[in-house]
Amino acid sequence: MASKGLQQQYPNLQPTQSLVTHICPIIFTGMKTILLTTAILLIATMADAQQFSLVEVNPLHGQEQFIWSDSSKHIYGGGEFASFAELNGRLYFTAQDGNYNYELWVTDGTQQGTHVVKEINTTGSANPGKLHKVGNRIVFAATDDATGGMGIATYDVYATDGTEQGTVKIADVDESFNDFLSSSRVIAFNNKLVFCTIDKVMITDGTTTGTTPLSAISQYAQGFGYCELNGKVYFLINQSNQLQIWRTDGTVSGTKLMKNLNGTLMFAETMQAFNGKLYIVGAPQGQGHDLHVYDGTENGNVQKVNLGATGNSYPTELHVYNNTLWFLAANNTHNNLYKMDANDIVPVPVPSVSGLDVYGDLAFANNRVYFTDQMNNRIIRSVHAQNYSLSELELTDKQLPWFWQTDASFLVGMNNRIYFTAYDTLNQQQYFMVSDGTPSGTHSVMPEGYNVAHPFNALISCGMADAFDFTTFGNKIVVPANFNDAGRELWFFTDENTVSIDEPQLQTTVNLFPNPATDVLNISFTNSNYCQTDVLVRDMSGKILNRENTSGNYMMVPVVSFSSGGYCAEFWQEGKRIASKKFSILK
């Protein structure tokens, strides 16, 4: 935290603003932070203290590979970064190795700390699918060989504890593709994952013995629309040409078919739990999609929700954010942004947006719901998640690209700012954008020496497409990009609002016990909004060692692998640090 003398000399410097992480190195002597004064004097005069750093995943850079006789593609650096997941303060992802095969990688944000975790497939690409944190492991789909019929690769369930020897196959399921653990086809439940293969409902805790089938299903009846309601997992299955709702409590005896929707719904796109009920986007035979509701019981009926449309409402983008259900749907006048909170009987259009047509994706950050102007993508609009007030950010000379569809949305948020990419059609240049939601607080930031017009393009089949695959890691934005024509690599962006582990004035009451801890740290805190709280555990150098999240006000954090010493627990909501508390571990 800035000293009193520095605050007098630089009155605009806020006490909670970090000088530690982006101004100078940190030297810890006991519990005190020593700042290099000359660096402070130099940087404190700058309007923005923002920084890009590069981690080269594949130092061999780009190489042209011929796939068909009449076409070719460029393999850029680390290739296409397919998935990210954090475990014990490190970021795991999928990227290409030196032989241009996709394997599992890990980084701590430095070049020295970036490497392949294990070469799972020694004869080609492991092609890991979506990564999921389960307890102290990462679970994912991958292939170790062309083991299927006619030499076609099949995919199995793998897990890693972050070490080469701890990266193992935990279930041999022989799936034809690596998407059976994609975001829409799996759910985290009681520190386990529930998912379906083509012929089984399964559960895993990330270990071989803890990976078991719960029920048989007919072939090619993969589940989707997973959600948790009243302590149980519900999901949809198309089985024997019939749409069904299934339920499991994680046991064989507690896994069963709840509702056969034959005659009610023939097709469904997704399902979302909210306020004690299940909301399903589906359609009867020969009709368009509408929103339907189900109470989750064996005797309950699936009923259509009246959204005010004469015809079909075609809902999309169902999300629960800040204890409110949000989605897009049509009535007789517009395609609206709908909301439903605990006090609403049925979903209603957000009044401040009722005169607009809203299409595309929704993004959620900074206690706001973001969407774009679909006419020319030059306006980013947002609605406050509590009072529903509308804000508009016009990009003037730039526009948002038309993104290739991925798991990511069109922006990420942190520290009350949003980060996205925009395209200058006049200069034909893509830019990395930073915004506080106001025109004066919106600007482009690019690393020194950038020389590529489209640094955020991704390789799709044998062509290029705009892609947004940013994520957050600690207090940095992870930016896969090809800024310097040396290949698509990992860039880390540190914003001026990055904070240090210096303890702020607590806005939240936090209790840590036992303190000192040995194996498990119990944490209780006030969370009156009951929105998601991220809990970060840092060592005294500021490095993130563990990251958990909860929507309640109590959690247990395993610290058995930590050594004796001092640590800090940080509490974050909507990109803002609301509290931090120091504790110690004694072995």
Residue, then its C-alpha position, 0 to 999 in steps of 0.5 A: m500500500a502506498s505510504k503517507g508521503l507518497q499519498q501527499q506527493y501524488p494525491n490521485l493515488q488511491p490506497t487500494q490501487s496496486l503499486v506492487t504488481h505493476i510498478c516494481p519488484i516486491i521484496f518481502t522482509g517479514m510482513k513488510t513490502i519494500l518498494l523501489t522508489t525510483a521506479i515509483l517516481l517514474i511510473a507514477t507520472m504515467a496516465d496508464a501503467q499497462q503492460f503486455s508480457l509474452v509467453e512463447v508456447n511454441p518457439l518454433h513459430g509458424q510453419e506452413q503444412f500442406i494438408w490437401s493438394d490444393s490448399s494449405k494452412h499455417i500453424y501459428g506458434g502454440g496453435e489454437f488455445a482450446s480451453f483454460a482451467e486454473l488449479n493451485g495458482r497455475l493455468y492449464f490449457t491445450a496447445q501445440d508442442g514442437n511437433y505441432n501436436y495438441e497436448l496439455w500445457v501449464t503456465d504460471g504466467t512466466q516463460q520458465g513456468t510454461h511447459v507440456v504437462k505430459e505427452i499423452n499421445t506419443t504418436g500424434s495429437a492427444n487433442p484434449g477437450k474441455l478442461h474441468k477443475v475437480g477437487n485437486r485435479i483437472v479432468f478432460a477428454a483425450t486420446d493416446d493412440a488410434t485405438g478405434g476401429m479402422g485406425i480411428a482415434t477414440y477418446d477417454v477420460y483423463a485427469t492430472d494433478g499437474t505433474e507428469q506422473g500424475t497425468v493418467k487415464i481414469a476411464d476407458v470410454d472409447e468415445s468417437f470425439n473429444d466433446f463428451l466433456s464440453s461445457s454443455r454436456v457436463i456439470a460440477f456436482n459435489n466436487k465431482l463431474v456428472f456426464c454422459t457417454i454414448d451409452k452411460v451416465m457417469i460420475t467422476d471425482g478425478t480418480t480411477t476408483g472414483t469414476t463409475p457408471l451410474s446408469a446405462i442408456s441407449q447408444y448415442a443418447q448423449g446428455f445435455g442441459y445439465c443443471e442442479l436443482n434441490g441438491k440433485v442433477y437434472f439433464l436431458i436425453n434424446q433416447s429412442n427418438q424420445l426426449q427425456i428428463w433424467r435426475t441423479d443424486g450421484t448414486v446408482s440407486g438415485t439415477k433415474l428417468m424422471k419424465n418422458l416428454n413424448g407428446t409434450l416436447m419433441f426437441a430441446e436446446t437447453m435447460q436451466a435451473f432457477n428459483g426451484k424450477l427447471y426452465i427448458v427451451g424446447a418445441p413440440q413436433g412441427q413447431g418452433h421453440d418456446l420456454h417451458v417450466y417444470d418443477g422437477t417432480e415425478n408428478g409435475n407437468v412441463q408447461k409453456v411459459n407465456l412470454g407475450a408472443t402470438g407465435n413462437s418466442y425462440p428463447t436463447e442465451l439462458h443464464v443465471y447471474n446475480n440471482t436473476l434468470w436472463f435470456l433473449a426471446a421474441n414477443n410481438t414487437h421486439n426480440n427482448l432481453y428478459k429477466m426473472d428474479a425471485n419476485d417475478i411470477v413470469p419472466v418480463p422484458v427489461p423495460s429500459v431495453s424494450g424498444l430495442d431488438v437484442y440478438g446474439d450473445l450475452a456477457f456478464a461482468n462488473n454487475r452488468v449484463y452486456f449485449t451488442d448492437q447487431m446492426n453494425n456491432r458499433i455499440i456495446r450496451s449493458v444493463h445494471a443487474q439490480n436496477y436495470s438501467l441501460s448504458e451504451l458505449e459507442l465505438t465510433d471508428k471501430q466495431l466488434p468483429w463477427f466472432w466464430q462461436t466458442d465457449a467464450s463470450f465477446l468480452v471479459g470483465m475485471n476491476n470494473r473494466i471490460y476487455f474486448t477486441a475491435y476492428d478499425t475498418l478504415n485502417q483494417q486493423q484489429y485492436f485490444m480494447v480496454s474500457d470503463g464503460t465510458p467513451s473517455g475511458t475506452h481506448s486501444v492498447m497494443p504491445e510495442g512492436y506489433n505488426v500484424a493486422h489481425p492478431f486475434n484471428a484463429l485457424i478454422s478448418c483451412g481458413m481464418a476467422d475472428a475469435f475471442d478466447f480471452t480469459t482471466f488469470g489472477n489479476k491478468i487478462v490472458v490474450p491468445a494472439n499473434f501480435n508480432d508475426a511470430g505465431r499465435e502465442l499467450w500474451f498476458f495483459t496487466d491493467e493499471n487497476t491490478v491490486s496487490i496482496d496488501e490488505p484493504q479496509l475490510q468491507t466483508t466480515v471474514n473468519l478464518f479457522p483454524n489459524p494457524a491451519t494445517d490441512v484444511l482452512n475453514i472460511s466463513f464470510t458475509n455474502s448478503n448478495y449471494c452472488q458468486t464469490d471467488v476466493l484466491v489464496r496467495d503466498m507472500s510473494g503474491k503468487i496465486l496458489n489456489r482458487e475456489n468459488t462459492s455462492g454461499n458464505y462458507m467454504m473449506v480450502p485444502v491447504v495440506s500441500f502448502s508449506s509453513g508460512g504466511y498467506c493471504a486469502e482474497f475475496w472477489q465479487e464481480g471483478k472487485r476485491i471485497a476483502s482480504k485476510k492474512f493467515s498462516i500455516l504451521k506443519 
